[in-house]
Amino acid sequence: MVRIAAFLAAGILVAIYFPGVFGVQQAVILSTILVLAYFLVTIFFRGRKVGFASGLVGLLAISSLGYVLVLIRTGEGDRTLLQSAKEPTKAYLAIVRSSPESKAKSWKFEVEVAALKNSRWRQAKGRVLLYVSKDIGEVSWKYGDQLLIKGSPQALKPPANPGEFDFKRFLSFKSIYHQQFVRAEQVRWIAPADRRGFIYYSHQARAWAQSKLNKYVAGEQRQAIAAALVLGVTDGIDTDLLNAYAASGAMHVLAVSGLHVGIIYGILLVLLRPLNRFAWSRWAVAAISLVCLWVFAFVTGLSPSVLRAVVMFSFVAIARPFGKRTNIYNTLAASAFVLLLYNPFLIMSVGFQLSYLAVLGIVYLQRPIYNLWEVENRMGDWVWQITCVSIAAQIATFSLGLLYFHQFPFYFLISNLFVIPLSTAVLVLGILVLAFSFISPLVIVLGKLLTGIIYLLNETVSITEKLPFSLISDIHITTLQCWLLMAFLLFLILVFEFRKIRWLYASVIFGIIFCCVQWNHFFDSVSRSQFTVYSVSGHYAFEFIKYGQSYFIADSALLEDTDRQRFHIRPNRLLNGVARVRGVESLPAAKWTKNMLMVEWQTKTIAHISKKGDNMPINFQVDYLIVSNNSFSIDKNWTNSKKIGKLIVDGSNSRTYINKMRKFATAENIPFYSVLDEGAFTLTN
């Protein structure tokens, strides 16, 4: 199963990164030929030494199956409402396909389009990410409810700024290609779910469970942590608290995944241990475990992360009755194989990758690390076991953590000594609160105990975050470097496993290649000068970067919005190795003239206008003029003495004003650039 799952994953990855190699029909024909070839070789050459050839043909057939699955899923996703619609969409009928997620100014939903209206109503299909303004108040829409929405969804755009997260690509793996922001008057509830299936009742169960936790846990943020640890609902957690969990290395406990399901499964095995004296106990324990695990998944709303973990441990539970010959690696591979057959795009999920790598790391490394030191004291042995689990999981997920999160929590060993036991207690108490919610006196006591433990958990995380050098941040590695780092660590582990010098040579080679790639990035990206006008809707921001120094200017609202800076601005700083950020006024060549900022940068003159009523000098000449807040007034007496090399309008300008400035630039033969339409403007030397 390890080989089969690996070849299926390889076929999926080839289809994702090289989708044009084969078409759907060609891929299906190739798969059919490989399957037939496998059976022909197996039948006609039975008993002869063709095991390797037949095995290779069979595994290639599995790879081609993975390729076909991706192409089919992609083809279905491409046939969405706007790609097929030839006329503008005036309204559409949609079905709610997710629970509401609270954002700063809106509610976020995934909806499935059932019909749309242009000149007439017609059937359509596709998924839309819908943002509903909070002007509508609290929403009570449930999974499966039908909505009538006015307006046309917009196709998702690629990243607008250098290094920015590719939200379009991320949503394409969920077959979502459009999004829309609507106000209260643009959306109307039409009807409840016409067919209330399994998923509908699962969402209802999660809503009930969350209401019970909110009732018996005191404090908004403690309620949010309880919902995250027990139900996997993380949208209510404060940003500062999330950052504290990330900095302390405890972020993994906030997503219901393999850790939580493994804890539940372990508790079930302990509780069912008295049954072991019966001959039929193995199958009974497996059946009870499966029922309990899937009931837990049902109550959490069947979220993707919980489904991954439950499927993984379901295979573990099913494998146990078969005895000692079962292999944990085959069991894990079988669960991954089933999940990828169900949804091949899961392989691109960060949670999927981290879950399986963490479990593999714990299974393979925890015992050898534990055997390095024998602790006779029971308490010391327990601490050493948790430490070994943390080390094993961290080694396995280290490179992915750097790639996706650009940081490394320095005190993860210390924090996990407290976080893992406390989060386990929160999970168990949370389940008990739900199980005994009908016994009022008992559930009140359990709720108070749960509130106190969550308080201890949050305090532990906050104290760890405040320790000096708690977080090594702003780390940048590429996907290639991530693979190189994985190979380096893998061969280093094999040195201790097989005690052969050749594995050390391989590890050193990959380490050297990693360093060379990093130095190449340093000389190519870090050792250069760059001027960037960022594309941030409703705001202006631009930055001068030189040798790791940043000179940044933005409107006051964006300067206070750390989340938007983290999403739009920080990735470019990581790419350019920015170590220090200053205000643009720190530039020696920067000066203010009549409320206009003038900067001499790499032999170019750059001007910025952000306030209306700015008066230009008669002989105004710049290479680049950045206009913000609709502030540039077109001079009716525009003369040839005023020259602009390029006119740049940023995201703080209105759409009407941008169109007006485009016409002006065209009339005056001035090169024009709109960051809202074309993405960030970058000038590199």
Secondary structure, 3 states (H helix, E strand, C coil): CHHHHHHHHHHHHHHHHCCCCCCHHHHHHHHHHHHHHHHHHHHHCCCCCCHHHHHHHHHHHHHHHHHHHHHHHHHHHHCCHHHHCCCCCCEEEEEECCCCEECCCEEEEEEEEEEEECCCEEECCCEEEEEEEHHHCCCCCCCCCEEEEECCCEECCCCCCCCCCCHHHHHHCCCEEEEEEECHHHEEEEECCCCCCHHHHHHHHHHHHHHHHHHHCCCHHHHHHHHHHHHCCCCCCCHHHHHHHHHCCCHHHHCCCHHHHHHHHHHHHHHCHHHHHCCCHHHHHHHHHHHHHHHHHHHCCCCHHHHHHHHHHHHHHHHHHHCCCCCHHHHHHHHHHHHHHHCHHHHHCHHHHHHHHHHHHHHHHHHHHHCCCCCCCHHHHHHHHHHHHHHHHHHHHHHHHHHHHCCEECCHHHHHHHHHHHHHHHHHHHHHHHHCCCCHHHHHHHHHHHHHHHHHHHHHHHHHHHCCCCEECCCCCCHHHHHHHHHHHHHHHHHHHHCCHHHHHHHHHHHHHHHHHHHHHHHHHHCCEEEEECCCCCCCEEEEEECCEEEEEECHHHHHCHHHHHHHHHHHHHHCCCCEEEEHHHCCCEEEECCEEEEEECCEEEEEECCCCCCCCCCCEEEEEEECCCCCCCCCCCCCCCEEEEEEECCCCCHHHHHHHHHHHHHCCCCEEEHHHHCCEEEEC
